[in-house]
Amino acid sequence: MPRLTGGQALVQALMREGVETLFGLPGVQLDWAYDALYEERDRLTVYHTRHEQATAYMADGYARTTGKIGACMVVPGPGVLNASAALATAYACSSPVLCVAGQIPSATIDKGYGMLHEVHDQRAVMASFTKWVGRADTPTALPGVVREAFRQLRTGRPRPVGIEVPADMLQMTADVTLLDPATVERSAGDPDLLRQAATLLRTAARPLIYSGGGVLSAGASDALRAVAELLEAPVVMSLDGRGALSDRHYLAQTGLSGMHLLPHADVVLAVGTRFFQPAIAWGLPPGAQVVRIDIDPDEITRHGAPAIGIVGDAKGALAALRDLLDGMPHRPSREAELLAAKQEAAARLGAIQPQAAYSAAIRAAVPDDGILVADLTQVSFFATLGYPVYAPRTLIGPGYQGTLGSGFATALGVQVGNPGKKVVALMGDGGFLYNVQELATMRQQHLDVVAIVFNDNAYGNVKRTQREDFAGHVIAADLANPDFVALAASFGIRGIRVHEPDALHGALGEALSANEPVLIEVTVGEMPSAWHLVGPGGGAYPVLWPS
Ligand SMILES: Cc1ncc(C[n+]2csc(CCOP(=O)(O)OP(=O)(O)O)c2C)c(N)n1
């Protein structure tokens, strides 16, 4: 039984769970933990940032694109609160992020003495954006708390998890028994229900699959494609679920075509999804039978009881369905009909300019396995539906949290997790300045992200709404900006300025082959709304709903 400080016990426990990368920002309550990280610096790499929000965004980007657990470590109080928007984003996107939070000394917690970084009931603060929060009240408790945190991260629905450790417990020495990770099994679901679902799908005339982010996080893409091909069923991917099936496949559909295909479906198989679009925004066709597969039992009945509800892992459940359907009679191909649906959607998208041209310019420069991280700029709104996605986990956004400013730091974490891949962050001048200081992190840690900043000197999306819907009452929406190219240079980063889509294509191609961090500023004017595609009319986000 080794004699360890709490800090050492924490770091050893994290390493036993496979943590090799940690995003953090130190401070006095965490000194003993960071000293333990120093001792293990050859086996566990720490990426430090210039603001805590970036630690959690980086952990989220890392987690969502690698399938591993993303870990961050921040001081209590303001550190946790600074990280909270990113943790809420990870929660919205069902992302397995561990936040290790410092805590003030044990004897002072919740006493109101005004200790440095004290906030009342920090665990309650964290509870609103995590699925579980644990505290280690002794160094010997640390391995058990860490093991439970990882069990939570690896079972059920992936969501952020928190651990807090009081400063004195990180310093105290004790005989600590380190633990092996808990064994976890992911059930494919009830075999009887899976058989019933296979029977219903086999006899369906026009089945449709609605696929969400759960398919990506479960790594279920191959099984999804096999089931879809056996059934000749279109796969309508939610905004968080894009990339589960390559957009090159005729069965792959976005919500834009999906909303027109849904009314003709007699059986809908919904996998790993909140099912918001079909159930609420578009409405299910009368008489359609719904089969739901989800690891989270609450999702299965959120919009009423389905014909068949299967609590299970998307990968195991889809693989079971594939095996049950295998050998079923060949169905007539729907290729012509479904390609026509895609073309009709593409024509509607193509009319939205200049967003369509910019999105196409980016797609043409980014390799199939390159990863686009979309912040909240207007080209990003467009890209959520209009940017073709060819591989799982290659389009990352903030999900229903719509967190302006998430894109840049998330992309840095994506790059850490995917060193061989091209990573592009897509932002506006508004969103970029939320995290502009992480240009220093990008430079210092050699993260070869290409940051594209669309500069319209405004919170453009808001400004257009104010002009169009509020009689030109523009308020709090114009922005005074730095010279972005000079700003990049001041951080030691190459900056390029372009003014139109072809030039962006050229600059992006050049930047991606340079293998260095690059900022590309794209000067733009006002853009027309793509909101009818993704907003209430297009029914992608639960915006101000119900009206
Ligand atoms: C945290 C947060 N605050 C505010 C908003 C509201 N919001 C949505 S888009 C937007 C403007 C974005 O401006 P910019 O990043 O410059 O992109 P543009 O619209 O100009 O393309 C704002 C303020 C939000 N989504 N998230």
The ligand as a MOL file (V3000), in Angstrom:
LIG
                    3D

  0  0  0     0  0            999 V3000
M  V30 BEGIN CTAB
M  V30 COUNTS 26 27 0 0 0
M  V30 BEGIN ATOM
M  V30 1 C -23.3950 32.4990 -24.7370 0
M  V30 2 C -24.2770 33.1420 -25.7720 0
M  V30 3 N -24.5660 34.4550 -25.6800 0
M  V30 4 C -25.3630 35.0280 -26.6070 0
M  V30 5 C -25.8710 34.3020 -27.6540 0
M  V30 6 C -26.7990 34.9620 -28.6580 0
M  V30 7 N -26.1890 35.0220 -30.0100 0 CHG=1
M  V30 8 C -26.4010 34.0980 -30.9540 0
M  V30 9 S -25.6300 34.4150 -32.3770 0
M  V30 10 C -24.9880 35.8600 -31.7620 0
M  V30 11 C -24.1330 36.7650 -32.6130 0
M  V30 12 C -22.9410 36.0540 -33.1410 0
M  V30 13 O -22.0690 36.9810 -33.7230 0
M  V30 14 P -20.7900 36.5310 -34.5000 0
M  V30 15 O -20.0800 35.4690 -33.7450 0
M  V30 16 O -20.0050 37.7270 -34.8680 0
M  V30 17 O -21.3670 35.8360 -35.8080 0
M  V30 18 P -22.3050 36.5370 -36.9420 0
M  V30 19 O -23.7090 36.4100 -36.4720 0
M  V30 20 O -21.8740 37.9740 -37.0620 0
M  V30 21 O -22.0420 35.7340 -38.1770 0
M  V30 22 C -25.3920 36.0620 -30.4430 0
M  V30 23 C -25.0170 37.2200 -29.6020 0
M  V30 24 C -25.5240 32.9210 -27.7060 0
M  V30 25 N -25.9480 32.0930 -28.6840 0
M  V30 26 N -24.7210 32.3780 -26.7750 0
M  V30 END ATOM
M  V30 BEGIN BOND
M  V30 1 1 1 2
M  V30 2 1 2 3
M  V30 3 2 2 26
M  V30 4 2 3 4
M  V30 5 1 4 5
M  V30 6 1 5 6
M  V30 7 2 5 24
M  V30 8 1 6 7
M  V30 9 2 7 8
M  V30 10 1 7 22
M  V30 11 1 8 9
M  V30 12 1 9 10
M  V30 13 1 10 11
M  V30 14 2 10 22
M  V30 15 1 11 12
M  V30 16 1 12 13
M  V30 17 1 13 14
M  V30 18 2 14 15
M  V30 19 1 14 16
M  V30 20 1 14 17
M  V30 21 1 17 18
M  V30 22 2 18 19
M  V30 23 1 18 20
M  V30 24 1 18 21
M  V30 25 1 22 23
M  V30 26 1 24 25
M  V30 27 1 24 26
M  V30 END BOND
M  V30 END CTAB
M  END
